[in-house]
Protein backbone atom coordinates (compact mmCIF):
# COMPACT_ATOMS: atom_id res chain seq x y z
CA UNK A 1 0.00 0.00 0.00
CA UNK A 2 1.43 3.38 -1.00
CA UNK A 3 1.22 6.31 1.38
CA UNK A 4 -1.53 7.83 -0.78
CA UNK A 5 -3.71 4.76 -0.14
CA UNK A 6 -3.56 5.37 3.61
CA UNK A 7 -6.97 5.77 5.32
CA UNK A 8 -6.14 9.39 6.21
CA UNK A 9 -6.92 10.19 2.57
CA UNK A 10 -10.47 8.85 2.90
CA UNK A 11 -12.64 11.62 1.50
CA UNK A 12 -16.02 10.64 2.97
CA UNK A 13 -15.09 12.24 6.30
CA UNK A 14 -14.19 15.61 4.77
CA UNK A 15 -16.55 18.49 5.62
CA UNK A 16 -16.79 19.53 1.94
CA UNK A 17 -17.85 17.68 -1.17
CA UNK A 18 -15.61 19.03 -3.93
CA UNK A 19 -17.11 19.14 -7.41
CA UNK A 20 -17.08 20.87 -10.78
CA UNK A 21 -19.89 22.31 -12.86
CA UNK A 22 -19.19 22.68 -16.58
CA UNK A 23 -21.02 25.20 -18.74
CA UNK A 24 -21.05 24.36 -22.45
CA UNK A 25 -22.81 26.63 -24.92
CA UNK A 26 -23.48 26.10 -28.61
CA UNK A 27 -23.24 28.73 -31.38
CA UNK A 28 -26.94 29.62 -30.90
CA UNK A 29 -26.37 30.59 -27.24
CA UNK A 30 -27.97 27.45 -25.84
CA UNK A 31 -26.58 25.87 -22.69
CA UNK A 32 -26.17 22.12 -22.38
CA UNK A 33 -27.92 20.94 -19.21
CA UNK A 34 -28.49 17.55 -17.64
CA UNK A 35 -32.07 16.80 -16.60
CA UNK A 36 -31.04 14.79 -13.55
CA UNK A 37 -32.40 11.38 -12.60
CA UNK A 38 -30.15 10.98 -9.54
CA UNK A 39 -29.50 12.92 -6.36
CA UNK A 40 -28.48 15.51 -5.68
CA UNK A 41 -31.18 17.53 -7.41
CA UNK A 42 -33.11 14.69 -9.06
CA UNK A 43 -35.76 16.05 -11.42
CA UNK A 44 -33.91 19.33 -11.89
CA UNK A 45 -31.57 20.66 -14.55
CA UNK A 46 -27.91 21.35 -13.93
CA UNK A 47 -24.72 21.76 -15.93
CA UNK A 48 -22.70 18.60 -16.47
CA UNK A 49 -20.12 17.92 -13.82
CA UNK A 50 -19.29 15.78 -10.87
CA UNK A 51 -17.08 15.18 -7.89
CA UNK A 52 -13.35 15.75 -8.03
CA UNK A 53 -11.46 12.53 -7.32
CA UNK A 54 -9.43 14.19 -4.58
CA UNK A 55 -8.26 10.89 -3.09
CA UNK A 56 -6.39 10.34 -6.37
CA UNK A 57 -5.01 13.89 -6.49
CA UNK A 58 -7.22 14.92 -9.41
CA UNK A 59 -7.30 18.67 -9.94
CA UNK A 60 -10.57 20.53 -10.60
CA UNK A 61 -9.36 21.27 -14.14
CA UNK A 62 -8.66 17.58 -14.80
CA UNK A 63 -12.05 16.73 -13.34
CA UNK A 64 -13.82 19.21 -15.63
CA UNK A 65 -12.26 17.67 -18.74
CA UNK A 66 -13.02 14.14 -17.51
CA UNK A 67 -16.62 14.86 -16.54
CA UNK A 68 -17.39 16.64 -19.82
CA UNK A 69 -16.05 13.66 -21.75
CA UNK A 70 -17.80 11.05 -19.55
CA UNK A 71 -21.18 12.79 -19.55
CA UNK A 72 -21.29 14.27 -23.05
CA UNK A 73 -18.71 12.44 -25.17
CA UNK A 74 -17.08 15.79 -26.02
CA UNK A 75 -13.28 15.56 -25.84
CA UNK A 76 -12.02 19.02 -24.97
CA UNK A 77 -8.38 20.09 -24.91
CA UNK A 78 -6.73 21.80 -21.93
CA UNK A 79 -7.15 25.32 -23.27
CA UNK A 80 -10.83 24.83 -24.06
CA UNK A 81 -12.01 24.88 -20.43
CA UNK A 82 -11.65 27.97 -18.26
CA UNK A 83 -12.31 28.40 -14.56
CA UNK A 84 -14.70 31.31 -14.11
CA UNK A 85 -16.26 30.73 -10.71
CA UNK A 86 -15.73 29.23 -7.27
CA UNK A 87 -18.67 28.67 -4.96
CA UNK A 88 -18.62 27.53 -1.32
CA UNK A 89 -22.10 26.32 -0.40
CA UNK A 90 -22.63 25.79 3.33
CA UNK A 91 -25.17 23.18 4.47
CA UNK A 92 -26.73 22.58 1.04
CA UNK A 93 -30.09 20.83 1.55
CA UNK A 94 -29.10 20.54 5.21
CA UNK A 95 -26.72 17.70 4.33
CA UNK A 96 -23.32 18.71 2.99
CA UNK A 97 -21.05 21.61 2.35
CA UNK A 98 -20.01 21.92 -1.31
CA UNK A 99 -16.94 23.50 -2.80
CA UNK A 100 -17.76 24.01 -6.47
CA UNK A 101 -15.43 24.99 -9.30
CA UNK A 102 -17.31 26.40 -12.29
CA UNK A 103 -15.76 26.00 -15.73
CA UNK A 104 -16.89 27.25 -19.11
CA UNK A 105 -15.97 25.91 -22.51
CA UNK A 106 -14.09 28.61 -24.40
CA UNK A 107 -15.63 27.69 -27.76
CA UNK A 108 -19.09 26.78 -29.01
CA UNK A 109 -19.82 23.06 -28.74
CA UNK A 110 -21.20 21.37 -31.85
CA UNK A 111 -24.24 19.16 -31.38
CA UNK A 112 -22.50 16.54 -33.53
CA UNK A 113 -19.75 16.27 -30.87
CA UNK A 114 -22.17 14.83 -28.33
CA UNK A 115 -22.32 11.12 -27.70
CA UNK A 116 -25.49 9.63 -26.25
CA UNK A 117 -27.82 12.23 -24.76
CA UNK A 118 -29.73 9.78 -22.56
CA UNK A 119 -27.76 8.07 -19.81
CA UNK A 120 -28.03 6.69 -16.30
CA UNK A 121 -27.47 10.16 -14.78
CA UNK A 122 -30.23 11.77 -16.84
CA UNK A 123 -30.89 13.35 -20.22
CA UNK A 124 -28.82 16.08 -21.88
CA UNK A 125 -30.81 18.94 -23.39
CA UNK A 126 -29.95 22.29 -24.97
CA UNK A 127 -31.71 25.22 -23.32
CA UNK A 128 -31.65 28.79 -24.65
CA UNK A 129 -29.66 30.89 -22.20
CA UNK A 130 -32.60 33.28 -21.80
CA UNK A 131 -34.81 30.34 -20.76
CA UNK A 132 -32.60 28.78 -18.08
CA UNK A 133 -34.10 30.83 -15.23
CA UNK A 134 -37.56 29.61 -16.27
CA UNK A 135 -36.89 25.88 -15.94
CA UNK A 136 -36.48 23.75 -12.85
CA UNK A 137 -32.98 24.40 -11.47
CA UNK A 138 -31.86 24.26 -7.82
CA UNK A 139 -33.02 27.35 -5.91
CA UNK A 140 -29.52 28.42 -4.87
CA UNK A 141 -28.48 28.19 -8.53
CA UNK A 142 -31.45 30.36 -9.56
CA UNK A 143 -30.97 32.97 -6.83
CA UNK A 144 -27.22 33.21 -6.52
CA UNK A 145 -25.10 31.26 -9.01
CA UNK A 146 -26.93 31.76 -12.32
CA UNK A 147 -26.82 35.59 -12.17
CA UNK A 148 -23.06 35.42 -11.53
CA UNK A 149 -22.57 32.88 -14.33
CA UNK A 150 -24.28 35.24 -16.78
CA UNK A 151 -22.35 38.25 -15.51
CA UNK A 152 -18.90 36.63 -15.58
CA UNK A 153 -19.27 34.46 -18.67
CA UNK A 154 -16.71 34.98 -21.40
CA UNK A 155 -13.69 36.14 -19.44
CA UNK A 156 -14.73 37.06 -15.90
CA UNK A 157 -14.16 35.37 -12.57
CA UNK A 158 -16.21 35.28 -9.38
CA UNK A 159 -15.93 33.78 -5.91
CA UNK A 160 -19.22 33.33 -4.07
CA UNK A 161 -20.17 32.04 -0.63
CA UNK A 162 -23.72 30.74 -0.15
CA UNK A 163 -25.04 29.97 3.33
CA UNK A 164 -27.95 27.51 3.22
CA UNK A 165 -27.95 27.10 7.01
CA UNK A 166 -29.95 30.32 7.40
CA UNK A 167 -33.39 31.32 6.12
CA UNK A 168 -33.54 33.01 3.79
CA UNK A 169 -30.31 31.70 2.31
CA UNK A 170 -27.54 34.29 2.27
CA UNK A 171 -24.78 35.03 -0.18
CA UNK A 172 -21.55 36.98 -0.15
CA UNK A 173 -19.76 37.80 -3.36
CA UNK A 174 -16.12 37.62 -2.26
CA UNK A 175 -14.52 38.49 -5.57
CA UNK A 176 -15.71 39.66 -8.97
CA UNK A 177 -13.66 40.36 -12.07
CA UNK A 178 -15.76 41.17 -15.09
CA UNK A 179 -14.83 40.33 -18.68
CA UNK A 180 -13.39 43.29 -20.53
CA UNK A 181 -12.93 45.40 -17.37
CA UNK A 182 -9.36 46.44 -16.72
CA UNK A 183 -8.19 46.87 -13.13
CA UNK A 184 -7.77 50.45 -12.08
CA UNK A 185 -9.84 51.72 -14.99
CORMOMO-V595547 format. One record per pair of residues at least 24 apart in sequence whose ideal C-beta (glycine too) atoms are under 10 Angstrom apart, sorted by the first residue. I is the first residue (numbers start at 0). J is the second residue. Records with the same first field share a line. If there is no record, write none. Layout:
I=J + J
This chain:
3=54 + 55 + 56
4=54
8=53 + 54 + 55 + 56
9=54
10=50 + 51 + 52 + 53 + 54 + 55
11=54
13=53 + 54 + 95 + 96 + 98
14=89 + 95 + 96 + 98
15=53 + 87 + 88 + 89 + 95 + 96 + 97 + 98 + 99
16=50 + 51 + 53 + 88 + 91 + 94 + 95 + 96 + 97 + 98 + 99
17=50 + 51 + 52 + 53 + 57 + 59 + 62 + 96 + 97 + 98 + 99 + 100
18=48 + 49 + 50 + 51 + 59 + 62 + 66 + 86 + 88 + 97 + 98 + 99 + 100 + 101
19=46 + 47 + 48 + 49 + 50 + 51 + 57 + 58 + 59 + 60 + 61 + 62 + 63 + 64 + 65 + 66 + 67 + 80 + 82 + 99 + 100 + 101 + 102
20=45 + 46 + 47 + 48 + 49 + 63 + 66 + 84 + 86 + 97 + 99 + 100 + 101 + 102 + 103 + 140 + 144 + 148
21=46 + 47 + 48 + 49 + 62 + 63 + 64 + 66 + 67 + 70 + 71 + 73 + 75 + 80 + 100 + 101 + 102 + 103 + 104
22=46 + 47 + 48 + 80 + 81 + 83 + 84 + 101 + 102 + 103 + 104 + 128 + 148 + 152
23=47 + 67 + 71 + 73 + 75 + 79 + 80 + 102 + 103 + 104 + 106 + 107 + 108 + 112 + 113 + 123 + 125
24=103 + 104 + 106 + 107 + 108 + 125 + 128 + 152 + 153
25=104 + 107 + 108 + 109 + 110 + 112 + 113 + 125 + 127
26=106 + 107 + 108 + 109 + 110
27=107 + 110 + 125 + 127 + 128
28=107 + 125 + 127 + 128 + 129
29=107 + 108 + 110 + 124 + 125 + 126 + 127 + 128 + 129 + 130 + 131
30=103 + 108 + 124 + 125 + 126 + 127 + 128 + 130 + 131 + 148 + 152
31=67 + 70 + 71 + 73 + 104 + 108 + 110 + 113 + 116 + 123 + 124 + 125 + 126
32=121 + 122 + 123 + 124 + 125 + 126 + 131 + 134 + 136
33=70 + 71 + 116 + 118 + 120 + 121 + 122 + 123 + 124
34=116 + 117 + 120 + 121 + 122 + 123 + 124 + 126 + 134 + 135
35=120 + 121 + 122 + 135 + 137
36=117 + 118 + 119 + 120 + 121 + 122
37=119 + 120 + 121
38=92 + 94
39=91 + 92 + 94 + 95 + 97 + 137
40=91 + 92 + 121 + 135 + 136 + 137 + 140
41=121
42=121 + 135
43=121 + 134 + 135 + 136 + 137 + 138 + 140 + 141
44=121 + 122 + 124 + 126 + 131 + 134 + 135 + 136 + 137 + 140
45=121 + 135 + 136 + 137 + 140
46=70 + 101 + 102 + 103 + 131 + 136 + 140 + 144 + 148
47=71 + 73 + 120 + 121 + 123
48=99 + 100 + 101 + 102
49=120
50=97
51=98 + 99 + 100
53=98
58=100
59=85 + 98 + 99 + 100 + 101 + 102
60=100 + 102
62=100 + 102
63=100 + 101 + 102 + 103 + 104
64=102
66=102
67=102 + 104 + 108
68=114
69=114 + 118 + 120
70=113 + 114 + 115 + 118 + 120 + 121 + 123
71=108 + 112 + 113 + 114 + 115 + 116 + 118 + 123
72=112 + 113 + 114 + 115 + 116 + 118 + 123
73=104 + 108 + 109 + 112 + 113 + 114
74=112 + 114
75=102 + 104 + 105 + 106 + 108 + 112
76=105 + 106
78=105 + 106
79=103 + 104 + 105 + 106 + 108
80=104 + 105 + 106
81=105 + 153 + 154 + 156
82=156
83=147 + 148 + 151 + 152 + 153 + 154 + 155 + 156 + 157 + 176 + 178
84=144 + 147 + 148 + 150 + 151 + 152 + 155 + 156 + 157 + 158 + 159 + 174 + 175
85=156 + 157 + 158 + 159 + 160 + 173 + 174
86=139 + 140 + 143 + 144 + 147 + 148 + 157 + 158 + 159 + 160 + 161 + 170 + 173
87=158 + 159 + 160 + 161 + 162 + 171 + 173
88=137 + 139 + 140 + 143 + 144 + 159 + 160 + 161 + 162 + 163 + 168 + 170
89=160 + 161 + 162 + 163 + 164 + 165 + 168 + 169
90=161 + 162 + 163 + 164 + 165 + 168
91=137 + 139 + 161 + 162 + 163 + 164 + 168
92=137 + 138 + 139 + 163
93=163 + 164
94=163
95=163
96=163 + 164
97=139 + 161 + 163
99=144 + 159 + 161
101=144 + 147 + 148 + 151 + 152 + 156 + 157 + 159
103=148 + 151 + 152 + 153 + 154 + 155
105=153 + 154
128=152
138=163 + 167 + 168
139=163 + 168 + 170
142=167 + 168 + 170
143=168 + 169 + 170 + 171 + 172
144=170
146=170 + 172
147=172 + 175
150=175 + 177 + 178
151=175 + 176 + 177 + 178
152=178
153=177 + 178 + 179
154=178 + 179 + 180
155=179 + 180
